[in-house]
Amino acid sequence: MRVRVLCLLPNLNGGGAERVMIYLLKGLDHARFDLTLGLLERIGPYLPLVPTDVPTIELGSTRVATTVAPLARIFRRGAYDVCYSMMSMNLAAVAAREIGRSDVRLVLGARTHYSSRFAAEGGAFAWLKRAQVRLLYPRADLVIGISRGVRDDLVEHFGVPPGRAGAIHNPIDLEAVRAQAAEVPDHPWLQAGSRVPVLVAVGRLQEFKGYRELLLAFRTVRREVEARLLILGDGPMQGWIREYARRNGFADDVDLVGFQRNPYAFLARATLFVHAARWEGFGNVIVEAMACGAPVVATDCPSGPREIITSDDEGLLVPVGDSAAFAAAVITLVNDAPRRERIRSAAAGRAAAFSIERIVPLYAAAFEQVTHA
C-alpha cells in the first residue's frame, strides 16, 4: 500500500525550498508514495515542473495564519498518512493537527540555523518566532534539518527531542549544474586568455552573507596579489559595496552583475569561489561551486560548510568574521595553482555525495519510517 504524503509550501516561487520540493515530487517512487502538493497559492515559476500525476490543491488562503483551519479540516478527513512541510507552513501544519485532532504524521523541514537567524533579526517579532518554534516544533513526529548543525540547534535550543530530530542535506541536481556550467558567460574578466585571477561570490547582498568581511578581505588581497572580485546577486548592500570599493581605490576590480540566471557558467571559470557568510542553513552554493570546479574559500559558519568541506583537500574554511584569515586563505590559493587543481579534483568527487540520486532516497526512508513508528 502506498504511503499517502501531503507536501506543503506557501507557493512555488523560485528558491531553495521550492527547488528541493520539485526534486522530491519527481524523485520519490510513485509506486511507493501517493503524493499531493498543497500550496497557499498555485503560483511560481516552478509550477510547470510539478509531475503531471501529482495533484495540486490550494488551501484557500494567502496567509499562513488563516490557513490553519482549512488545513485542520483536510487532516481530519484522514486522506494522508504523512504531511511534509517546509518554511512558514511548518507552524501552520503543527497547529492544524492539534486543532483537527488528527493522527497524520508530521515531518517538518528545517532550513535555517534558527538561533543565528533570530539573534541577527532581533526585536519582538524575532522573539515571537523563536517562541513559536520552541512551542510547536517539538510536537512534530520528525524534524529534518538540512544540516547536522541545524538539527543540533533545534535539539539544544528549541526542545526538539533527539529521537525526533534528523538531518538530510539538500539535494543538488549535479547533472543540470554541470550542463549549465558549460555555457560561456558574457563577462570580459572570464574570457579565454584573461590572466588576472577572478574571485566569484554568489548570494543575496545582505549583512548575514558577510559582504563587509569579504570586502575587507579583498582590500588586503589586492595589496598582495593582482585579483578581481565578481559578485552575483541583488540586495540592499549593493550601494555600500560600490562605495567601499570606490573609497578604497579598487572600484575597477569589483563588479556587481546582479542576479544571474546561470551562475554556474561564472563559477566554472572562477579562480576561486569565496563565501563569507556569518551563518547558513546548509550552503547549496558551496556544493554547486565545487561541482563546477571552483576551489572554495568559505567561513566555517553555523551551519553546513564544515559538513560539505571535510578537509583542506576539498577547500579552505576560515573563522567567521576574520577578514585577515580569509585574505590569507585567498592569497595562498591564488599563488598556488597546483594546489587549486588538486582541490578542484577532490571537490568534484565530494559534490557527488549531495546528488539527487543519493539524497532523495533518504527522504523516502524517513517518510516510511515515520509512518510505521
C-alpha positions in Angstrom: 0.0 0.0 0.0 1.4 3.4 -1.0 2.2 6.0 1.7 0.0 9.0 1.2 2.0 12.2 1.5 0.8 15.8 1.5 3.6 18.2 0.8 3.2 21.8 1.9 4.7 25.0 0.7 3.4 28.6 0.5 3.9 28.7 -3.3 6.4 27.6 -6.0 8.3 30.9 -6.3 11.9 30.3 -7.2 14.1 29.4 -4.1 16.0 26.6 -2.5 13.0 25.1 -0.6 10.8 25.1 -3.7 13.6 23.5 -5.8 14.0 20.7 -3.2 10.3 20.1 -3.2 10.3 19.6 -7.0 13.2 17.2 -6.7 11.2 15.2 -4.1 8.0 15.2 -6.2 9.9 14.0 -9.2 12.4 11.7 -7.4 10.2 9.8 -5.0 9.0 6.4 -6.3 5.4 7.0 -7.2 4.7 3.3 -6.8 5.6 3.6 -3.1 4.3 7.2 -2.5 0.9 8.8 -3.3 1.9 12.4 -3.4 -0.2 15.6 -3.2 1.2 19.1 -3.2 -0.6 21.7 -1.1 0.0 25.4 -1.7 -1.4 28.7 -0.3 -1.3 29.9 -3.9 -0.8 28.0 -7.2 1.8 30.4 -8.4 5.5 30.5 -9.1 8.0 29.6 -12.0 8.4 26.1 -10.7 4.7 25.2 -11.1 5.1 23.7 -14.6 7.8 21.4 -13.1 5.3 19.5 -10.8 4.8 16.0 -12.2 1.5 15.6 -14.0 0.5 12.7 -11.8 0.9 14.8 -8.6 -2.4 16.7 -7.8 -2.0 20.3 -6.5 -4.5 21.8 -4.1 -4.9 25.4 -2.9 -5.5 25.8 0.8 -7.9 28.7 0.4 -5.9 31.5 2.0 -2.9 33.7 1.0 -1.8 34.0 4.7 -0.3 31.2 6.7 -2.2 32.1 9.9 -5.6 31.8 8.2 -4.8 28.5 6.6 -4.7 26.6 9.9 -8.5 26.0 10.0 -8.8 24.7 6.3 -5.7 22.6 6.8 -7.2 21.1 10.0 -10.2 20.1 8.1 -8.1 18.4 5.5 -6.2 16.5 8.2 -9.4 15.5 9.9 -10.6 13.7 6.7 -7.8 11.2 7.1 -6.7 11.3 3.5 -3.0 11.4 4.3 -0.6 9.3 6.3 2.2 11.9 6.3 2.4 15.6 6.0 5.8 17.1 4.9 6.0 20.8 5.2 8.7 23.5 4.8 9.2 27.2 5.5 6.3 29.1 7.1 3.9 26.1 6.6 5.7 24.2 9.4 3.9 26.2 12.2 0.6 26.0 10.4 0.9 22.2 10.0 1.5 21.6 13.7 -1.2 23.9 14.8 -3.7 22.4 12.3 -3.0 18.8 13.5 -3.6 19.9 17.1 -6.9 21.6 16.2 -8.0 18.8 13.9 -7.0 16.1 16.4 -5.7 14.1 13.5 -3.3 11.2 13.6 -1.4 12.3 10.4 2.3 12.0 10.9 4.1 15.4 10.7 7.5 15.8 9.2 8.9 19.3 9.2 11.7 20.5 7.0 14.0 23.0 8.9 16.0 25.0 6.5 17.8 27.6 8.7 20.0 27.9 11.7 17.3 29.3 13.9 19.4 30.6 16.8 21.7 32.6 14.5 18.8 33.9 12.4 16.7 35.1 15.3 19.7 36.6 17.0 20.5 38.6 13.8 16.9 39.7 13.4 16.4 40.8 17.0 13.3 42.6 18.3 9.9 41.5 19.4 9.0 39.8 16.2 12.1 37.5 16.3 11.3 36.8 19.9 7.8 35.7 18.9 9.0 33.5 16.1 11.6 31.9 18.5 8.8 31.2 21.0 6.6 29.7 18.3 9.3 27.3 17.1 10.1 26.3 20.7 6.4 25.6 21.3 5.4 23.8 18.1 8.4 22.1 16.6 8.8 19.6 19.5 5.2 18.4 18.7 6.2 17.1 15.3 6.9 13.4 14.7 10.1 14.2 12.9 12.0 17.4 12.2 14.6 17.1 9.4 17.3 19.8 9.4 19.2 20.4 6.2 22.4 20.0 8.1 23.5 18.4 11.3 24.2 21.9 12.6 20.5 22.9 12.1 19.4 19.6 13.8 21.7 20.1 16.8 20.5 23.7 17.2 16.9 22.6 17.3 17.7 19.9 19.9 19.8 22.1 22.1 17.9 25.4 21.9 14.3 24.6 20.8 13.4 21.5 22.7 13.1 19.1 19.8 13.6 15.6 21.2 16.8 14.0 19.8 14.9 10.9 18.8 12.6 13.0 16.6 15.4 15.2 15.0 17.2 14.2 11.9 19.4 15.7 9.2 19.3 15.3 5.5 21.5 17.5 3.3 20.0 19.4 0.4 19.9 17.5 -2.9 21.7 19.2 -5.8 20.9 18.5 -9.5 24.6 18.0 -10.4 23.8 17.0 -14.0 21.9 20.3 -14.6 24.6 22.3 -12.8 27.4 20.9 -14.9 25.4 21.2 -18.1 24.8 24.9 -17.4 28.4 25.4 -16.4 29.4 24.6 -20.0 27.8 27.9 -21.2 30.2 30.8 -21.7 29.4 33.8 -19.6 29.2 37.2 -21.2 31.8 38.9 -19.0 35.2 40.2 -20.1 37.0 39.1 -17.0 36.2 35.4 -17.7 37.0 35.1 -21.3 39.7 32.8 -22.6 43.2 34.3 -22.2 42.3 36.5 -19.3 45.3 36.3 -16.9 44.0 38.2 -13.8 42.6 35.9 -11.1 38.9 36.3 -10.6 37.2 35.6 -7.3 33.4 34.9 -7.6 30.9 35.4 -4.9 27.2 34.4 -5.2 24.3 35.3 -3.0 21.8 37.9 -2.0 23.5 41.1 -0.9 22.6 41.0 2.8 24.5 41.5 6.0 24.4 37.9 7.1 26.1 36.8 3.9 29.3 38.5 5.2 29.9 41.0 2.4 31.5 43.5 4.8 34.1 40.9 5.8 34.6 39.8 2.2 35.3 43.4 1.0 37.7 43.9 4.0 39.5 40.7 3.0 39.6 41.7 -0.7 41.2 45.0 0.2 44.0 43.0 1.9 44.2 40.6 -1.1 44.7 43.5 -3.5 47.7 44.7 -1.6 49.4 41.4 -2.1 48.3 40.0 -5.4 46.5 41.1 -8.6 42.9 39.9 -8.4 39.3 40.9 -9.3 36.1 40.3 -7.4 32.9 39.4 -9.3 29.7 39.4 -7.2 26.4 37.8 -8.4 23.3 38.8 -6.6 21.0 41.6 -5.7 20.1 43.1 -2.4 20.3 46.1 0.0 24.1 46.1 0.4 24.8 47.0 -3.3 25.3 50.7 -2.6 27.6 50.0 0.4 29.8 47.6 -1.6 30.2 50.0 -4.5 31.0 52.9 -2.2 33.5 50.9 -0.1 35.3 49.8 -3.3 35.4 53.3 -4.6 36.6 54.8 -1.3 39.4 52.2 -1.0 40.7 52.6 -4.6 39.7 49.3 -6.2 36.3 50.0 -7.7 37.7 48.9 -11.1 38.4 45.5 -9.7 34.9 44.9 -8.2 31.9 44.2 -10.5 28.4 43.6 -9.3 26.5 41.9 -12.1 23.2 41.3 -10.2 21.1 38.2 -10.3 22.3 35.7 -12.9 20.0 33.0 -14.4 23.1 30.8 -14.8 25.6 31.4 -12.0 27.3 28.1 -12.8 28.9 29.4 -16.0 30.6 32.1 -13.8 31.7 29.6 -11.2 33.2 27.2 -13.7 35.6 29.9 -14.9 36.4 31.4 -11.5 39.9 31.2 -10.0 38.2 30.8 -6.6 34.7 30.8 -5.2 34.5 33.0 -2.0 31.7 32.8 0.6 32.0 34.8 3.8 28.5 34.1 5.4 28.0 34.6 9.1 25.5 31.7 9.2 23.8 29.4 6.8 21.3 26.5 6.9 23.4 24.4 4.6 25.1 26.4 1.8 23.9 24.9 -1.5 26.1 27.3 -3.5 29.2 25.8 -1.9 28.4 22.4 -3.3 27.4 23.9 -6.7 30.7 25.7 -6.8 32.6 22.5 -6.1 30.6 20.7 -8.8 31.6 23.4 -11.2 35.3 23.0 -10.4 35.8 26.3 -8.4 38.1 25.9 -5.4 36.3 27.3 -2.4 37.3 29.6 0.4 34.4 29.9 2.9 33.7 30.7 6.5 33.3 27.9 9.0 29.9 29.3 10.0 26.9 27.6 11.6 26.0 25.5 9.9 26.7 23.5 6.8 30.1 24.4 5.3 32.1 22.0 7.6 29.7 19.2 6.6 30.4 19.9 2.9 34.2 20.7 3.0 35.5 17.9 5.2 39.3 18.6 4.7 41.7 21.1 3.3 42.0 18.9 0.3 38.4 19.9 -0.7 38.5 23.6 0.1 39.6 26.1 2.8 37.5 27.1 5.8 38.3 30.1 7.9 36.8 31.6 11.1 33.6 33.7 10.8 34.4 37.4 10.8 38.1 37.0 10.5 38.9 39.0 7.3 42.6 38.6 7.8 42.4 34.8 7.8 40.0 35.0 4.8 42.5 37.1 2.9 45.4 34.8 3.8 43.5 31.8 2.5 42.7 33.5 -0.7 46.2 34.7 -1.3 47.5 31.1 -0.6 45.4 29.6 -3.3 45.8 32.4 -5.8 49.6 31.8 -5.6 49.4 28.0 -5.7 48.0 26.8 -9.0 48.9 23.1 -8.4 47.0 23.1 -5.1 44.0 24.7 -6.8 44.0 21.9 -9.3 44.2 19.2 -6.5 41.3 20.9 -4.7 39.2 21.0 -8.0 39.6 17.3 -8.4 38.8 16.4 -4.8 35.9 18.8 -4.6 34.2 17.4 -7.7 34.2 14.0 -6.1 32.9 15.3 -2.8 30.0 17.2 -4.6 28.7 13.8 -5.8 27.7 13.0 -2.2 24.9 15.6 -2.5 23.3 14.4 -5.7 19.6 13.9 -6.1 20.1 10.2 -6.5 21.8 9.9 -3.1 19.6 12.3 -1.2 16.0 11.6 -2.3 16.1 8.0 -1.0 16.9 9.3 2.4 13.6 11.3 2.4 11.8 8.2 1.2 13.2 6.2 4.2 12.2 9.0 6.6 8.6 9.1 5.4 8.2 5.3 5.6 9.9 5.2 9.0 7.6 7.8 10.5 4.6 6.1 9.0 5.3 2.9 10.8 6.7 4.3 14.0 
